[in-house]
Amino acid sequence: MIAFRFRHLLLAAVVATCFAASITSAKQVVLTLKDGRKVNGELVSETPNGVVVKIANIATTFPRNMIARVDTKLTLTEQYEQQLARLAKDDIAGRYKLAQWLFEQGEPTATEWSNKEKDTADKLAVKQLDWLLKDDPRNMQAKMLRGMAIKRIQDRQISQTTAATATTPKPSTGTSSKRLAVPTKAMSKNDLLNAQQVNLLKIYEIDLGTKPKIVLPPASVKKLFDDQRYRADPALASFQGRNGEARFRNLPGHEQLAILFELRARDMYGDAVVRTEPQPLKEFRTKINPQYIVRYCGECHAYGKEDHPPVFFTRKPNSEEAAYTNFLLLSRMTGGARHMIDRQDAAESLLLQFGLPRTEAKFPHPEVKGMKQYFTGTKDRRYLDMVNWVKKLYFPAPNYPISYTLPTKKVPAAPRAKAPAKTAPAKVN
């Protein structure tokens, strides 16, 4: 009798434990119905006759003859961990794809996850992109996606703080938008390429076949002929002897520069002053920079804003200093294995791809709510003109000997509502 009672009590304890566990760990499932619909919810019970699922806290019964399949739904974190486990540490493309998937899960319009899970998705996306950027620091697609994820996290923080501190409903007076407004840092000359750097860009993009106007100062000519490295070079063989230096001085400037190129006298390239602006650079300065870079890309990527990288200078867009600085930045930007300006395959330049409709782009711009595409498609005259412009640039891409780093002076943060007591702001890991 005692043994029977002990077994009875033990069985009751096991049943109670299992019942308690079922309460604390609600099982999320996805029902695939025979008509193709999918239903997400919390499993209440499952019998041979049907499945009961709680949807928005309402228990709903689905007969077995309606159901094609019942699958356990993994949490957002579990799905992330599964995908991460399949990636190699050096799989940059895979990490970007995972971050992109996480970013999509955090979309405000997504109905699959709670706001808390969406916030987790964005933070995990930032974490993945941080890892990626350590190995590929110039990856512009990753930088842009990271900036958008952080912006969305910050917007949620502001929204939650505003909701927590609000006492009475207020009419829409633009206060919210003012909180999100970002002050713009004034642009100074020190932020841009200087005159010598601008001239160097011209040197490396010059087409000597057009016989451009170039001036090589007399002091530079003397320096050339005094330099032991170049005196005996075959490129100067015809200028040996008593009047050799004088004959060199009488050459047109573009022929003098051609000899410097033949000598590979890179330390002297900058001595030549270009008076005729190279056609590709002129086209960029007068058309592409003001119309596409400043007016279109600059809506989100203007220097001086706390916004998404990359950043471009949008003031005085027709000036050589501002336009050429943007050109240099674009020339050095990459998105993984792709280049913003692809001189080998102009049509695959990310600069052009990001302006195409997502349905036509081979490498589309990361999705941004409300973003309008610049080009109507690959037959758009503006698109074709830009493809032709890339083809006019020097190939292969020169390694410009220009030391330039984008200024990183921080802009004061936009004012935010004070958080309630004992509420710590969320951190971005």
WOFENKA-V857073 format. One record per run of one state. SS is the DSSP state (helix for helix, strand for strand, loop for the rest). FROM is the first residue (numbers start at 1). TO is the last residue. If there is no record, write none. Layout:
SS:FROM:TO  SS:FROM:TO
This chain:
loop:1:1  helix:2:24  loop:25:27  strand:28:33  loop:34:37  strand:38:46  loop:47:49  strand:50:55  loop:56:57  strand:58:63  helix:64:66  strand:67:72  loop:73:75  helix:76:85  loop:86:91  helix:92:105  loop:106:114  helix:115:135  loop:136:138  strand:139:139  helix:140:165  loop:166:174  helix:175:180  loop:181:188  helix:189:191  loop:192:194  helix:195:205  loop:206:207  helix:208:210  loop:211:213  strand:214:216  loop:217:217  helix:218:226  loop:227:227  helix:228:231  loop:232:233  helix:234:239  loop:240:243  helix:244:249  loop:250:252  helix:253:263  loop:264:265  helix:266:269  loop:270:271  strand:272:274  loop:275:278  helix:279:301  strand:302:302  loop:303:311  strand:312:312  loop:313:319  helix:320:332  loop:333:333  strand:334:335  loop:336:337  strand:338:339  loop:340:345  helix:346:348  loop:349:349  helix:350:353  loop:354:380  helix:381:392  loop:393:429
